Amino acid sequence: MGKNNQNKDKKKERQEQKEIKQEPQEKISKVNLEKVESKQDAKPAEKEIESKEVEIEQPELKVQAEQETQSENKSKDKKKDKKDKPKKTDEEKEVETKERKERTTFVGNVPLETTNKDLQKLFKKYGDIEHIWFRSIACDHESKKTHKGKIISGEFGQQKQSKNAYVLFKTKEHAHKAAQNLNQIEIGGKHIRVDLEDSQKDFDSTVFIGNLPWVLDEEDVRSHFEECGKILNVRLIRDKENFIGKGIGYIQFSTKEEMRKAVDTKSGSLFKGRELRVKKAVEPKRLEKKQKKKREQKELQKNNQQKEKGEKTEELKTPEQKEREELKSKKEESRKLYMERQTKRENAMLRIGSKQNKRQKPNENAQKPKDKAQAKK
């Protein structure tokens, strides 16, 4: 009995110790819950005060938010319109491109320093402009930046000291006016070339120049040919990737007499240590016809030479050689017949028959020894 009483006392002591440990934890949890509830009650009041202060102190934020929402709605509407619009056919696209080309003007030999605003000031006088963009800008190949980064930082290459531009007007008439009035105007020490993008080139008063240096400026060529007459256009042919010259170019004069004078006086003249090759320019279609005629003439000459050689060799041949050649010709004719549709089936059937005979022969040979053995018996 004494032992049982001792065990009961120990159990009571353990339970009392556990209760003492749990009481402070429960108090702490109750205190935390009261704090959280008080914060939650205080938060809405604070939010109301803050919202009132924002409304009073910063009314501009509301305007910005409204503008953002409007822009988002507009972008969504545009996307919906694009989805709803039917796709254009190839014919419709061709018509649009033609109409766009008629309204665009090409501007060549533009100084590298000119900006979009400078061109707008020039071309605004002749009509409303939709868009202006620049092309064929030569940059430094050694720098590791992107092409756009090179243009922004002004890291241009030495192979070309100018760039090209395109100006898109709202109507054809404005583009024609700009091309007529602004061609060969001097900007930044360079004579710009203004022409319609879809205009047909006049080859009657133009000169072809060959053996030009690769690194070259349009102004240098212009100064060399200025004595011959009034120059309307200077066009140097360059590589599309490197923008280095290919050694050829064209100059358009105002009259045919000036063009002939340039051919007579400047052909064979020295230009930067090179003898120029100056001729009257020819349309590309006519050039193709001339080249075809030259090729046909060369082929005829080769054929005639081969025929003459063949006739001479036939005279020197012996009768045995002639027989061999006749046999070869017959074999070639038989091969051609073999490949015709009429004879293909017959030859195929003959092949199938020969294969079947080859398969049957070993069976026949296998039967022969049995017959011999029977005969001996």
C-alpha positions as CSV (number, residue, x, y, z in Angstrom):
1,M,0.0,0.0,0.0
2,G,2.8,2.4,0.8
3,K,4.3,1.8,-2.7
4,N,1.0,2.6,-4.4
5,N,0.6,5.9,-2.5
6,Q,4.1,6.9,-3.5
7,N,3.4,6.3,-7.3
8,K,0.2,8.3,-7.1
9,D,2.0,11.2,-5.6
10,K,4.6,11.1,-8.3
11,K,1.9,11.2,-11.0
12,K,0.3,14.2,-9.5
13,E,3.6,16.1,-9.3
14,R,4.2,15.4,-13.1
15,Q,0.8,16.6,-14.0
16,E,1.2,19.8,-12.0
17,Q,4.6,20.5,-13.7
18,K,3.0,20.1,-17.2
19,E,0.1,22.5,-16.3
20,I,2.6,25.1,-15.1
21,K,4.5,24.9,-18.5
22,Q,1.3,25.1,-20.6
23,E,-0.1,28.1,-18.7
24,P,2.4,30.8,-20.0
25,Q,2.1,29.4,-23.6
26,E,-1.7,29.8,-23.5
27,K,-1.4,33.3,-22.1
28,I,1.1,34.3,-24.9
29,S,-1.2,32.9,-27.6
30,K,-4.2,34.8,-26.1
31,V,-2.2,38.0,-26.1
32,N,-1.1,37.5,-29.8
33,L,-4.7,36.9,-30.9
34,E,-5.8,40.1,-29.2
35,K,-3.0,42.0,-31.0
36,V,-3.9,40.6,-34.4
37,E,-7.6,41.4,-33.9
38,S,-6.8,45.0,-32.9
39,K,-4.5,45.4,-36.0
40,Q,-7.3,44.0,-38.3
41,D,-9.7,46.5,-36.7
42,A,-7.2,49.3,-37.2
43,K,-6.3,48.5,-40.9
44,P,-9.6,49.5,-42.6
45,A,-9.6,52.8,-40.7
46,E,-6.0,53.4,-41.9
47,K,-6.8,52.5,-45.5
48,E,-9.7,55.0,-45.5
49,I,-7.4,57.7,-44.2
50,E,-4.7,56.9,-46.8
51,S,-7.2,56.8,-49.7
52,K,-8.5,60.2,-48.6
53,E,-5.0,61.6,-48.5
54,V,-4.2,60.2,-51.9
55,E,-7.4,61.7,-53.4
56,I,-6.6,65.1,-51.9
57,E,-2.8,65.3,-52.4
58,Q,-2.3,63.3,-55.7
59,P,-5.2,63.8,-58.2
60,E,-2.8,63.3,-61.1
61,L,-2.5,59.6,-60.4
62,K,-6.2,59.2,-61.2
63,V,-5.7,60.8,-64.6
64,Q,-2.7,58.5,-65.4
65,A,-4.6,55.4,-64.4
66,E,-7.5,56.4,-66.6
67,Q,-5.1,57.0,-69.5
68,E,-3.5,53.6,-69.0
69,T,-6.9,51.9,-69.0
70,Q,-7.9,53.7,-72.1
71,S,-4.7,52.7,-73.9
72,E,-5.1,49.1,-72.9
73,N,-8.7,49.1,-74.2
74,K,-7.6,50.6,-77.5
75,S,-4.9,48.0,-77.9
76,K,-7.4,45.2,-77.2
77,D,-9.8,46.7,-79.7
78,K,-7.1,46.9,-82.3
79,K,-6.2,43.2,-81.8
80,K,-9.8,42.3,-82.2
81,D,-10.1,44.3,-85.4
82,K,-7.0,42.5,-86.8
83,K,-8.5,39.2,-86.0
84,D,-11.9,40.1,-87.5
85,K,-10.3,41.5,-90.7
86,P,-10.2,39.0,-93.6
87,K,-6.7,38.1,-95.0
88,K,-5.7,39.9,-98.1
89,T,-5.1,38.1,-101.4
90,D,-1.8,38.2,-103.3
91,E,-3.4,40.5,-105.9
92,E,-4.6,43.0,-103.3
93,K,-1.1,43.0,-101.8
94,E,0.5,43.7,-105.2
95,V,-1.9,46.6,-105.8
96,E,-1.1,48.1,-102.3
97,T,2.7,47.8,-102.9
98,K,2.4,49.5,-106.3
99,E,0.3,52.4,-104.9
100,R,2.8,52.7,-102.0
101,K,5.8,52.9,-104.4
102,E,4.1,55.6,-106.4
103,R,3.9,57.7,-103.3
104,T,7.5,57.2,-102.1
105,T,10.6,59.2,-103.1
106,F,14.1,57.8,-103.0
107,V,16.8,60.2,-101.6
108,G,20.4,59.2,-102.3
109,N,23.8,60.6,-101.2
110,V,22.4,62.0,-97.9
111,P,25.0,63.1,-95.4
112,L,25.4,60.9,-92.4
113,E,24.7,63.7,-90.0
114,T,21.2,64.5,-91.3
115,T,18.3,63.5,-89.1
116,N,14.7,62.7,-89.7
117,K,13.7,66.3,-88.7
118,D,16.1,67.8,-91.3
119,L,14.4,65.9,-94.1
120,Q,10.9,66.7,-92.8
121,K,11.8,70.4,-93.0
122,L,12.9,70.0,-96.6
123,F,10.0,67.8,-97.9
124,K,7.1,69.4,-95.9
125,K,6.8,72.2,-98.4
126,Y,5.6,69.8,-101.1
127,G,3.0,67.8,-99.2
128,D,2.0,65.8,-96.1
129,I,4.4,63.1,-95.1
130,E,3.4,59.8,-93.6
131,H,6.8,58.2,-92.8
132,I,10.6,58.7,-93.3
133,W,13.2,56.0,-92.9
134,F,17.0,55.5,-93.6
135,R,18.8,52.7,-95.3
136,S,22.3,51.5,-96.5
137,I,24.3,53.0,-93.6
138,A,27.9,51.7,-93.6
139,C,29.2,51.0,-90.1
140,D,32.6,50.0,-88.5
141,H,33.1,46.2,-88.7
142,E,35.6,46.1,-85.9
143,S,33.2,47.2,-83.1
144,K,31.2,44.4,-81.4
145,K,28.0,46.4,-81.1
146,T,24.9,45.7,-83.0
147,H,24.2,47.6,-86.2
148,K,21.6,49.8,-84.5
149,G,24.0,50.5,-81.6
150,K,26.7,51.5,-84.0
151,I,24.4,54.0,-85.8
152,I,23.2,55.5,-82.5
153,S,26.8,55.9,-81.2
154,G,28.0,57.2,-84.6
155,E,30.5,54.5,-85.4
156,F,30.4,54.8,-89.2
157,G,32.7,53.0,-91.7
158,Q,35.1,54.6,-94.2
159,Q,33.8,52.7,-97.2
160,K,30.8,55.1,-97.6
161,Q,30.3,58.7,-96.4
162,S,26.6,58.9,-97.1
163,K,23.3,57.1,-96.7
164,N,20.0,56.6,-98.5
165,A,16.5,57.7,-97.3
166,Y,12.9,57.1,-98.3
167,V,10.1,59.6,-97.9
168,L,6.5,58.4,-98.1
169,F,3.9,61.0,-99.0
170,K,0.1,60.8,-98.7
171,T,-0.5,61.4,-102.5
172,K,1.3,60.8,-105.8
173,E,1.3,64.4,-106.8
174,H,3.3,65.5,-103.7
175,A,6.0,62.9,-104.4
176,H,6.3,64.1,-108.0
177,K,6.6,67.7,-106.9
178,A,9.4,66.8,-104.4
179,A,11.3,64.8,-107.0
180,Q,11.1,67.7,-109.6
181,N,12.2,70.5,-107.2
182,L,14.6,68.9,-104.8
183,N,16.8,66.8,-107.1
184,Q,20.6,67.7,-106.9
185,I,20.1,70.2,-104.1
186,E,23.2,70.6,-101.9
187,I,23.0,69.6,-98.3
188,G,26.0,69.5,-96.0
189,G,28.4,69.6,-98.9
190,K,26.7,66.8,-100.9
191,H,24.3,66.9,-103.8
192,I,21.3,64.7,-102.9
193,R,19.6,62.5,-105.5
194,V,15.8,62.7,-105.3
195,D,13.9,60.3,-107.6
196,L,10.6,58.3,-107.5
197,E,11.1,54.7,-106.4
198,D,9.1,53.3,-109.4
199,S,10.5,55.7,-112.0
200,Q,12.0,54.2,-115.2
201,K,15.6,55.1,-115.8
202,D,16.6,57.1,-118.9
203,F,19.5,55.4,-120.7
204,D,19.6,57.8,-123.7
205,S,21.6,60.5,-121.9
206,T,23.4,58.3,-119.3
207,V,27.1,57.2,-119.3
208,F,28.5,53.9,-118.0
209,I,31.8,54.2,-116.1
210,G,34.1,51.3,-115.5
211,N,37.4,50.7,-113.6
212,L,36.5,52.9,-110.7
213,P,38.2,52.5,-107.3
214,W,36.2,50.4,-104.7
215,V,36.3,53.0,-101.9
216,L,34.8,56.1,-103.5
217,D,32.5,59.1,-102.9
218,E,29.8,60.3,-105.3
219,E,31.1,63.9,-105.1
220,D,34.6,62.9,-106.4
221,V,33.0,61.4,-109.5
222,R,30.8,64.4,-110.0
223,S,33.7,66.8,-109.8
224,H,35.6,64.8,-112.5
225,F,32.7,64.9,-115.0
226,E,31.3,68.3,-114.2
227,E,33.1,69.9,-117.2
228,C,31.0,67.9,-119.7
229,G,27.6,69.4,-118.7
230,K,24.7,69.5,-116.3
231,I,24.6,66.3,-114.2
232,L,21.2,65.0,-113.1
233,N,22.2,61.8,-111.3
234,V,25.3,60.1,-110.1
235,R,24.8,56.4,-109.2
236,L,27.6,54.1,-107.9
237,I,27.0,50.3,-107.7
238,R,27.9,49.0,-104.3
239,D,27.8,45.7,-102.4
240,K,24.6,45.3,-100.4
241,E,26.3,43.9,-97.3
242,N,29.7,45.7,-97.2
243,F,28.7,48.9,-99.1
244,I,32.0,48.8,-100.9
245,G,31.9,49.9,-104.6
246,K,32.0,47.3,-107.4
247,G,34.1,49.5,-109.6
248,I,31.2,50.6,-111.9
249,G,28.8,53.6,-112.0
250,Y,26.3,55.6,-114.0
251,I,26.0,59.4,-114.7
252,Q,22.9,60.9,-116.2
253,F,23.3,64.2,-118.1
254,S,20.6,66.6,-119.2
255,T,21.1,66.1,-123.0
256,K,22.6,63.6,-125.4
257,E,25.3,66.0,-126.6
258,E,26.7,66.3,-123.1
259,M,26.7,62.5,-122.8
260,R,28.6,62.2,-126.1
261,K,31.1,64.8,-124.9
262,A,31.7,62.8,-121.8
263,V,32.4,59.6,-123.8
264,D,34.8,61.5,-126.2
265,T,36.7,63.4,-123.6
266,K,36.7,61.2,-120.4
267,S,37.2,57.7,-121.8
268,G,40.8,56.7,-120.9
269,S,41.3,59.6,-118.5
270,L,43.1,59.1,-115.2
271,F,41.0,59.1,-112.0
272,K,42.8,58.4,-108.8
273,G,45.5,56.4,-110.6
274,R,43.1,54.4,-112.8
275,E,42.2,54.7,-116.5
276,L,38.4,55.1,-116.8
277,R,36.3,53.1,-119.2
278,V,33.5,55.4,-120.4
279,K,30.7,54.2,-122.7
280,K,27.1,54.9,-123.5
281,A,24.8,53.1,-121.1
282,V,22.6,50.3,-122.4
283,E,19.3,49.0,-120.9
284,P,19.6,45.7,-119.1
285,K,17.2,44.0,-121.6
286,R,19.3,45.1,-124.6
287,L,22.4,43.9,-122.8
288,E,20.9,40.4,-122.3
289,K,20.0,40.2,-126.0
290,K,23.5,41.2,-127.0
291,Q,25.1,38.7,-124.7
292,K,22.8,35.9,-126.1
293,K,23.9,36.8,-129.6
294,K,27.5,36.6,-128.6
295,R,27.0,33.2,-127.0
296,E,25.2,31.9,-130.0
297,Q,28.0,33.1,-132.3
298,K,30.7,31.4,-130.1
299,E,28.7,28.2,-130.1
300,L,28.4,28.2,-133.9
301,Q,32.1,28.8,-134.3
302,K,32.9,25.9,-132.0
303,N,30.5,23.6,-133.9
304,N,32.0,24.6,-137.2
305,Q,35.5,24.0,-135.9
306,Q,34.5,20.5,-134.6
307,K,32.9,19.6,-137.9
308,E,36.0,20.6,-139.8
309,K,38.2,18.5,-137.4
310,G,35.8,15.5,-137.8
311,E,35.8,15.6,-141.6
312,K,39.6,15.6,-141.5
313,T,39.8,12.7,-139.1
314,E,37.3,10.7,-141.2
315,E,39.5,11.0,-144.2
316,L,42.5,9.7,-142.3
317,K,40.6,6.7,-140.7
318,T,41.2,3.1,-141.9
319,P,38.3,0.8,-142.9
320,E,38.8,-1.3,-139.7
321,Q,38.2,1.8,-137.6
322,K,35.1,2.7,-139.6
323,E,33.7,-0.8,-139.0
324,R,34.3,-0.5,-135.2
325,E,32.5,2.8,-135.2
326,E,29.5,1.3,-137.1
327,L,29.3,-1.5,-134.5
328,K,29.3,1.0,-131.6
329,S,26.5,3.0,-133.3
330,K,24.4,-0.1,-133.7
331,K,24.9,-1.1,-130.0
332,E,23.8,2.4,-129.0
333,E,20.7,2.2,-131.1
334,S,19.8,-1.2,-129.6
335,R,20.2,0.2,-126.1
336,K,17.9,3.0,-127.0
337,L,15.3,0.5,-128.2
338,Y,15.7,-1.5,-125.0
339,M,14.7,1.5,-123.0
340,E,11.6,2.3,-125.0
341,R,8.1,1.5,-123.5
342,Q,7.2,-1.1,-126.1
343,T,10.3,-3.2,-125.6
344,K,10.5,-2.7,-121.8
345,R,7.7,-5.3,-121.1
346,E,9.1,-7.8,-123.5
347,N,12.6,-7.6,-122.0
348,A,11.2,-7.8,-118.5
349,M,9.3,-11.0,-119.4
350,L,12.4,-12.5,-120.9
351,R,14.3,-11.8,-117.7
352,I,11.6,-13.4,-115.6
353,G,11.6,-16.4,-117.8
354,S,15.4,-16.8,-117.5
355,K,15.2,-16.6,-113.7
356,Q,12.5,-19.3,-113.6
357,N,14.7,-21.6,-115.8
358,K,17.7,-21.1,-113.5
359,R,15.6,-22.1,-110.5
360,Q,14.3,-25.3,-112.3
361,K,17.7,-26.5,-113.5
362,P,19.1,-27.5,-110.1
363,N,16.0,-29.6,-109.4
364,E,16.5,-31.4,-112.7
365,N,20.1,-32.1,-111.9
366,A,19.1,-33.5,-108.5
367,Q,16.8,-35.9,-110.2
368,K,19.4,-37.3,-112.6
369,P,21.5,-39.3,-110.1
370,K,18.4,-41.1,-108.8
371,D,17.6,-42.1,-112.3
372,K,21.1,-43.4,-112.8
373,A,21.0,-45.4,-109.6
374,Q,17.7,-47.0,-110.6
375,A,19.2,-47.9,-114.0
376,K,22.2,-49.7,-112.3
377,K,19.8,-51.7,-110.2
